[in-house]
Amino acid sequence: MPNPSIVPITQPRVPFLNPETGFVSIPWYRFLLSLSQLTSGSDVSLGDLQKGPPTLTIDEVNAIIDKAAGDITPSQDGLLAQIAELQKQVQAQDLYDCCNALISQVTELKKQVEALQMQPPPRQFQRSRYGSFYDTTTQTATTINTAKAITFNNTDLSNGVYLGTPTSRVYVDTPGIYNFDTSFQLDKTSGGLAEFYFWFRLNGTDVPDSASQIRIQGNDAEIFSSLNYFFDLNAGDYVEMMFSTTSLSVELLSVPATAPVPGIPSIILTVSNNIGGIQ
């Protein structure tokens, strides 16, 4: 039985899809119908061909074209060119769909960026960590010219800054820049001249250039002093306040409350980390 004739695509080449209906154009439908007849046994129905490319995958269309191309004789060279053109249009349609998907993604990302520009994400503040500590005992040196740690026996406020063991150690649980602000009451219990030294230790090591010197003279020569120091700390670091004196008569004095004056701690320390501000 002779092969059915193949309907040619007229020149100039017509679009694969009818722009008005969105379906396969009539010349292409006739051409695919003739291909279908040549490739009897294909799973693709005429109804599928009439509905257009959305019902056919690229592999399915290429399979039909390849099957038809295999049945073409050398005298049908013109048809080979038409089949090649059909393959190009099918591939172009697939590329077009892919580009459309990418364009949609880019458009959505652009909208998100524009939304961020109009309403930037809220700025977050660093978590507040703080502590307030004091001691109600008089602290004295046991040996002259020997470092001794100042201790605390009361916690007034604490959030992430806390006393450790021994109670001279002030720990932090959050990285940040901390301000250590301290004040203390000195006294000398006998006449003569003596010197009092005060400095900081970080994790058991003296902090370079953190010392202060106070010269005190005479019996009951009370002196009040205060200072502050910034530390860049990691979670788990601890700070200590150290002192040394040239005379055992110099002490950190604590005085009980006497109306109308409240008690005088030997030392008061406040620690806070709200220096960094907005992060």
C-alpha positions in Angstrom: 0.0 0.0 0.0 1.6 3.3 -1.0 2.4 5.9 1.6 -0.1 8.7 1.9 1.1 12.0 0.5 2.6 14.5 2.9 1.0 17.9 3.0 3.7 20.5 2.4 4.1 23.8 4.3 3.6 26.6 1.9 6.0 29.4 1.5 6.5 31.7 3.2 6.5 29.5 6.3 3.5 30.0 8.5 3.7 30.2 12.3 3.3 27.0 14.2 0.5 28.5 16.4 -2.4 30.6 15.3 -1.9 33.9 17.2 -5.7 34.4 17.4 -6.7 31.0 18.7 -3.6 29.8 20.3 -4.1 26.4 18.5 -1.9 24.8 15.9 -2.4 26.7 12.6 -4.3 24.8 9.9 -1.3 24.3 7.5 0.8 22.8 10.4 -2.2 20.7 11.5 -2.4 19.2 8.0 1.3 18.6 7.9 1.3 16.9 11.3 -1.8 14.8 10.3 0.2 13.5 7.3 3.1 12.7 9.6 0.7 10.9 11.8 -0.5 8.8 8.9 3.1 8.0 8.0 3.8 7.0 11.5 0.8 4.8 12.1 1.0 3.1 15.5 2.0 6.2 17.4 0.4 6.9 20.7 -0.3 10.5 19.7 -3.9 11.0 18.5 -5.2 13.5 16.0 -7.1 15.1 18.8 -3.8 15.6 20.7 -2.3 17.3 17.6 -5.3 19.6 17.2 -5.0 20.8 20.8 -1.5 22.1 20.1 1.9 21.9 21.9 0.7 22.1 25.5 -0.6 18.5 25.2 2.7 17.2 23.7 6.1 17.1 25.3 9.2 18.0 23.3 10.3 14.4 23.3 6.9 13.3 21.9 7.0 15.8 19.1 10.6 15.0 18.2 9.8 11.3 18.2 7.0 11.9 15.6 9.4 14.0 13.5 12.2 11.5 13.7 9.9 8.6 12.7 8.7 10.6 9.7 12.2 11.6 8.7 13.2 7.9 8.7 10.6 7.1 6.1 11.5 9.9 3.7 13.3 9.0 0.5 16.2 11.0 -1.0 13.6 12.6 -3.4 11.9 14.2 -0.5 14.8 16.6 0.5 12.4 19.5 0.6 10.5 17.8 3.4 13.6 17.3 5.4 14.2 21.0 5.5 10.6 21.5 6.7 11.1 18.9 9.4 14.3 20.7 10.6 12.4 24.0 10.7 9.7 22.3 12.8 12.3 21.1 15.2 13.7 24.6 15.6 10.3 26.1 16.3 9.5 23.4 18.9 12.8 24.0 20.6 12.3 27.7 20.5 8.9 27.3 22.1 10.4 25.3 24.9 13.2 28.0 25.4 10.5 30.7 25.4 8.6 28.9 28.2 11.8 28.6 30.2 12.7 32.2 29.7 9.2 33.2 30.8 9.6 31.2 34.0 13.0 33.0 34.7 11.5 36.4 34.0 8.7 35.7 36.5 11.3 34.8 39.1 13.3 37.9 38.5 10.2 40.0 38.6 9.2 38.5 42.0 12.8 39.1 43.4 12.6 42.7 42.1 9.3 43.2 44.0 10.9 41.8 47.2 13.9 44.2 46.9 11.7 47.2 46.3 9.6 46.2 49.3 12.8 46.1 51.5 13.8 49.5 50.2 10.5 51.0 51.1 10.3 49.3 54.5 13.7 48.1 55.7 13.8 45.3 58.3 13.6 46.5 61.9 16.9 47.3 63.4 17.7 45.2 66.4 19.1 46.5 69.7 21.8 44.6 71.5 20.5 42.6 74.5 20.9 44.6 77.7 23.1 42.9 80.2 23.9 44.5 83.5 24.7 44.0 87.2 25.0 46.0 90.4 27.1 44.7 93.3 28.4 46.0 96.6 30.1 44.9 99.8 29.1 45.7 103.4 32.3 44.6 105.1 35.6 46.5 105.7 38.3 44.9 103.6 41.9 45.0 104.6 45.3 43.8 103.3 47.0 41.0 105.2 50.4 41.7 103.7 51.9 45.0 102.4 52.7 45.4 98.8 50.8 42.2 97.9 47.9 42.0 95.4 44.5 41.1 96.9 41.1 40.8 95.2 38.2 42.9 96.3 35.1 40.8 97.1 31.3 41.5 97.1 28.6 40.1 99.4 25.5 41.7 97.8 23.9 41.7 94.4 21.5 44.6 93.8 20.5 43.9 90.2 21.7 41.3 87.8 20.8 40.2 84.2 23.6 38.3 82.5 26.3 39.8 84.7 26.8 37.8 87.9 29.2 37.0 90.8 31.2 33.8 90.6 33.3 31.8 93.0 35.2 33.4 94.6 32.9 36.5 94.8 35.7 38.8 93.5 34.9 37.4 90.0 32.3 39.3 88.0 31.2 37.1 85.0 29.3 38.0 81.8 27.2 35.6 79.7 27.0 37.6 76.4 29.8 39.0 74.2 30.0 42.8 74.1 31.6 46.0 75.3 31.0 46.4 79.0 31.4 49.5 81.2 32.7 48.7 84.7 32.0 51.7 86.9 33.2 51.5 90.5 33.5 53.6 93.7 35.1 52.8 97.0 35.7 54.4 100.5 39.3 54.4 101.8 40.3 55.0 105.4 43.6 55.1 107.3 43.5 53.9 110.9 46.8 55.4 112.1 49.1 58.4 111.4 51.7 58.6 108.7 51.7 58.4 105.0 50.7 55.3 102.9 49.9 54.5 99.3 46.9 52.6 97.9 46.9 51.0 94.4 43.9 49.8 92.5 43.7 47.9 89.1 41.8 45.4 87.1 42.3 41.7 86.2 40.8 40.0 83.2 40.5 36.2 83.5 43.2 36.1 86.1 45.7 38.3 84.3 46.5 41.9 85.2 45.1 44.4 82.6 48.0 46.6 81.4 47.9 50.3 82.2 44.7 49.9 84.3 46.1 50.9 87.8 45.4 54.0 89.9 47.4 55.3 92.9 46.0 57.1 95.9 48.2 58.6 98.6 46.5 58.8 102.0 47.9 60.5 105.2 46.9 60.8 108.8 44.6 58.9 111.2 40.9 58.6 110.1 41.8 60.2 106.7 38.8 58.9 104.7 39.0 59.3 100.9 36.3 58.5 98.4 37.4 57.5 94.9 35.7 56.3 91.7 36.6 55.3 88.2 35.3 53.3 85.2 36.9 51.0 82.6 35.7 49.6 79.3 36.1 45.8 78.6 35.5 44.0 75.3 34.4 40.6 76.7 33.3 37.2 75.5 30.7 35.0 77.1 32.3 33.4 80.2 34.9 36.0 80.8 35.3 37.4 84.3 36.8 40.7 85.7 38.3 41.2 89.1 39.3 44.4 91.0 42.6 44.2 92.8 44.3 46.4 95.4 47.6 46.7 97.2 48.9 49.0 99.9 52.1 50.0 101.5 50.6 50.0 105.0 48.2 47.6 106.8 46.5 50.6 108.3 44.9 51.4 104.9 41.5 49.7 104.4 38.4 49.7 102.3 35.9 51.0 104.9 32.3 50.0 105.3 30.1 52.1 107.7 26.7 51.0 109.0 23.7 53.2 108.5 23.4 56.0 111.0 20.3 58.2 110.7 19.7 60.1 108.6 22.5 58.6 106.5 22.2 55.1 104.9 25.0 52.6 105.1 28.3 53.1 103.3 29.5 50.0 101.4 33.3 49.5 101.1 32.9 49.2 97.4 30.1 49.6 94.8 30.3 48.3 91.3 27.8 48.7 88.3 28.3 46.9 85.0 26.4 47.4 81.8 26.8 46.5 78.1 24.5 49.0 76.3 27.4 50.9 74.8 27.2 49.3 71.4 23.7 50.8 70.8 21.9 49.7 67.6 23.3 46.7 65.9 
